[in-house]
Amino acid sequence: MADHAPHPPDEAQPGAHLTSDDATAREAGRRLFATECRFFFAAQRLDQLPPSIGPEIAFAGRSNVGKSSLLNALTGRKSIARTSAEPGRTRQLNFFDLGGRLTLVDMPGYGYARASKDIKADWQGLMFDYLRGRPTLRRVVLLLDARIEVKQADRDVMELLDRAAVTFQLVLTKIDGVKPPALARKQEQVMRLARAHAAAYPDTLATSSETGEGIADLRAALAMVAG
């Protein structure tokens, strides 16, 4: 399978460093995520993956990090990605078409203590093979819960993404549950993590699916990837 090294952000997407007052980028993001988003494929094995037809962005994170809620908030829908009360349940890659311009990939959660060994092994098997071998994968959005400390499982996945040579962007979730001083400290920690990893995108974002904070900025950043 072909390796694909992360592109330097300024070369891959000129002007990709999003600022909070970039109204043009936000509007592009709003328009993209206002288009139809539909589920079209699920894969549990590498040989089941759909054909590569355009740019893909994958969403990853620990179980219960708020991944499904974030996907729902991004697309403005209530059930594009189903939330589950049972952590570690999802064991497959779920593919969603966004307006024919971008494919969103919902990856299985990781790091759940009660998950079976097979589920934990997914990230050393199917997930790693997908990351290394998918030529249309442009970025992994790696979610971190703003309310809790960064876990070893998160650090392990960052190292795995470095080895796979796939650009990833760190995004905080559930920031509505954190007071401003603690959130500022968490954001600084996450920026340090990004600087410590060769494959990490330099810009980090903070979001809340409950209040909508940061959602417009994330939409804008992903619209830049879609082109």
C-alpha positions as CSV (number, residue, x, y, z in Angstrom):
1,M,0.0,0.0,0.0
2,A,1.2,3.4,-0.8
3,D,2.5,5.6,2.0
4,H,1.4,9.2,2.1
5,A,3.4,11.7,4.1
6,P,1.6,14.6,5.7
7,H,1.8,17.7,3.5
8,P,3.1,20.9,5.1
9,P,-0.1,22.8,5.8
10,D,0.9,26.0,4.0
11,E,1.8,24.0,0.9
12,A,-1.2,21.7,0.9
13,Q,-3.8,24.4,1.6
14,P,-2.6,28.0,1.1
15,G,-3.9,30.2,3.8
16,A,-5.1,27.2,5.9
17,H,-4.3,28.9,9.2
18,L,-7.8,29.8,10.2
19,T,-8.4,32.9,12.3
20,S,-11.6,33.5,14.3
21,D,-12.6,36.5,12.2
22,D,-12.2,34.8,8.8
23,A,-15.7,35.2,7.7
24,T,-15.0,33.9,4.2
25,A,-13.7,30.6,5.5
26,R,-16.6,30.2,7.9
27,E,-19.1,30.8,5.2
28,A,-17.4,28.2,3.0
29,G,-17.6,25.8,5.9
30,R,-21.3,26.6,6.5
31,R,-22.2,26.0,2.9
32,L,-20.3,22.7,2.7
33,F,-21.9,21.3,5.8
34,A,-25.3,22.5,4.8
35,T,-25.3,20.1,1.9
36,E,-26.7,16.6,2.1
37,C,-24.7,14.2,4.2
38,R,-25.6,10.5,3.8
39,F,-24.2,7.3,5.1
40,F,-23.1,5.0,2.2
41,F,-20.7,2.4,3.4
42,A,-19.5,0.4,6.4
43,A,-16.3,-1.8,6.5
44,Q,-15.0,-4.2,9.1
45,R,-12.1,-5.5,6.9
46,L,-9.6,-3.8,4.7
47,D,-10.8,-5.6,1.6
48,Q,-14.3,-4.2,2.3
49,L,-13.3,-0.6,1.9
50,P,-15.2,1.4,-0.8
51,P,-13.3,2.8,-3.8
52,S,-11.3,6.0,-3.2
53,I,-13.4,8.7,-5.0
54,G,-12.4,12.0,-3.3
55,P,-10.8,13.6,-0.3
56,E,-11.6,11.9,3.1
57,I,-11.4,13.2,6.6
58,A,-11.5,10.6,9.4
59,F,-12.7,11.3,13.0
60,A,-11.1,9.4,15.8
61,G,-11.0,9.5,19.6
62,R,-11.5,7.6,22.8
63,S,-14.8,5.9,23.5
64,N,-17.3,8.5,24.8
65,V,-15.2,11.5,23.7
66,G,-18.2,12.9,21.9
67,K,-17.4,11.9,18.4
68,S,-20.9,11.1,17.3
69,S,-22.3,14.2,18.9
70,L,-19.6,16.3,17.1
71,L,-20.4,14.8,13.7
72,N,-24.1,15.5,14.3
73,A,-23.3,19.1,15.3
74,L,-21.1,19.6,12.2
75,T,-23.8,18.4,9.8
76,G,-26.7,20.0,11.7
77,R,-28.4,16.7,12.0
78,K,-29.6,14.7,15.0
79,S,-28.7,11.2,14.0
80,I,-26.2,11.1,11.2
81,A,-23.9,9.3,13.6
82,R,-25.6,7.4,16.3
83,T,-24.5,7.9,19.9
84,S,-24.3,4.8,22.1
85,A,-24.6,4.3,25.8
86,E,-22.3,1.3,25.4
87,P,-18.6,2.5,25.0
88,G,-16.5,0.5,22.6
89,R,-19.5,-0.8,20.6
90,T,-18.6,0.5,17.2
91,R,-16.1,-1.8,15.5
92,Q,-16.2,-0.6,11.9
93,L,-15.4,2.3,9.6
94,N,-18.5,4.2,8.7
95,F,-18.4,6.3,5.5
96,F,-20.6,9.4,4.9
97,D,-20.8,11.4,1.7
98,L,-21.0,15.2,2.2
99,G,-22.4,16.9,-0.8
100,G,-20.3,14.9,-3.2
101,R,-17.3,17.0,-2.1
102,L,-16.0,15.3,1.0
103,T,-16.2,11.9,2.6
104,L,-16.4,11.8,6.4
105,V,-15.2,8.6,8.1
106,D,-16.3,7.6,11.6
107,M,-13.6,5.4,13.1
108,P,-14.1,3.1,16.1
109,G,-13.5,4.5,19.5
110,Y,-10.4,3.3,21.4
111,G,-9.1,3.0,24.9
112,Y,-12.2,1.6,26.6
113,A,-11.1,-0.7,29.5
114,R,-13.9,-3.2,29.1
115,A,-13.6,-3.6,25.4
116,S,-12.5,-7.0,24.1
117,K,-9.0,-7.6,23.0
118,D,-10.2,-7.9,19.4
119,I,-11.6,-4.3,19.6
120,K,-8.4,-3.0,21.1
121,A,-6.4,-4.8,18.4
122,D,-8.4,-3.0,15.6
123,W,-6.2,0.0,16.0
124,Q,-3.1,-2.1,15.3
125,G,-4.8,-3.9,12.4
126,L,-7.6,-2.5,10.3
127,M,-7.2,1.0,11.5
128,F,-3.5,1.2,10.9
129,D,-3.8,-0.4,7.5
130,Y,-6.6,2.0,6.6
131,L,-4.5,5.0,7.7
132,R,-1.4,3.9,5.8
133,G,-3.1,2.7,2.7
134,R,-5.8,5.2,1.9
135,P,-4.5,7.6,-0.7
136,T,-7.5,10.0,-0.5
137,L,-7.2,10.4,3.3
138,R,-6.3,14.0,3.8
139,R,-6.6,14.4,7.6
140,V,-7.6,12.7,10.8
141,V,-9.5,14.8,13.3
142,L,-8.3,13.4,16.7
143,L,-10.7,14.3,19.5
144,L,-9.7,14.9,23.1
145,D,-12.1,15.4,26.0
146,A,-11.4,18.8,27.5
147,R,-12.7,17.7,30.9
148,I,-10.2,15.0,31.5
149,E,-6.5,14.4,31.3
150,V,-4.9,13.1,28.1
151,K,-4.7,9.4,28.4
152,Q,-1.9,7.0,27.4
153,A,-4.3,5.6,24.7
154,D,-4.4,9.1,23.1
155,R,-0.7,9.4,23.1
156,D,-0.4,5.9,21.6
157,V,-2.7,6.8,18.7
158,M,-0.7,10.0,18.1
159,E,2.4,7.9,17.8
160,L,0.6,5.5,15.5
161,L,-0.5,8.4,13.3
162,D,3.1,9.6,13.2
163,R,4.2,6.2,12.0
164,A,1.4,6.0,9.4
165,A,2.5,9.5,8.2
166,V,-1.0,10.8,8.2
167,T,-1.7,14.5,9.1
168,F,-3.9,14.7,12.2
169,Q,-5.5,17.7,13.9
170,L,-6.2,17.8,17.6
171,V,-9.7,19.0,18.5
172,L,-11.0,19.4,22.1
173,T,-14.6,18.4,22.7
174,K,-17.1,19.2,25.6
175,I,-15.5,22.5,26.4
176,D,-18.8,23.7,27.9
177,G,-18.0,21.5,30.9
178,V,-14.7,23.3,31.6
179,K,-14.2,26.7,33.3
180,P,-12.2,29.3,31.3
181,P,-8.9,29.1,33.3
182,A,-8.8,25.3,33.1
183,L,-9.7,25.4,29.4
184,A,-6.9,27.8,28.7
185,R,-4.5,25.4,30.4
186,K,-5.9,22.5,28.5
187,Q,-5.5,24.3,25.2
188,E,-1.9,25.1,25.9
189,Q,-1.3,21.4,26.7
190,V,-2.9,20.4,23.4
191,M,-0.8,22.9,21.5
192,R,2.3,21.5,23.1
193,L,1.2,18.0,22.1
194,A,0.7,19.1,18.5
195,R,4.2,20.6,18.4
196,A,5.7,17.4,19.7
197,H,4.4,15.2,16.8
198,A,5.7,15.3,13.3
199,A,2.3,14.4,11.7
200,A,0.2,16.9,13.8
201,Y,-1.4,19.8,12.1
202,P,-0.2,23.0,13.9
203,D,-3.7,24.5,14.5
204,T,-5.8,23.1,17.3
205,L,-9.5,23.8,17.9
206,A,-11.9,23.7,20.9
207,T,-15.5,22.7,20.4
208,S,-18.8,22.1,22.2
209,S,-21.5,20.1,20.5
210,E,-23.9,21.4,23.2
211,T,-23.4,25.1,22.7
212,G,-22.0,25.1,19.2
213,E,-18.9,26.9,20.2
214,G,-16.0,26.2,17.8
215,I,-18.2,24.3,15.3
216,A,-18.0,27.1,12.7
217,D,-14.2,27.1,12.9
218,L,-14.0,23.4,12.5
219,R,-16.4,23.4,9.5
220,A,-14.2,26.1,8.0
221,A,-11.0,24.2,8.6
222,L,-12.5,21.0,7.0
223,A,-13.8,23.0,4.0
224,M,-10.3,24.1,3.3
225,V,-9.3,20.4,3.1
226,A,-12.2,19.7,0.7
227,G,-11.0,22.4,-1.6
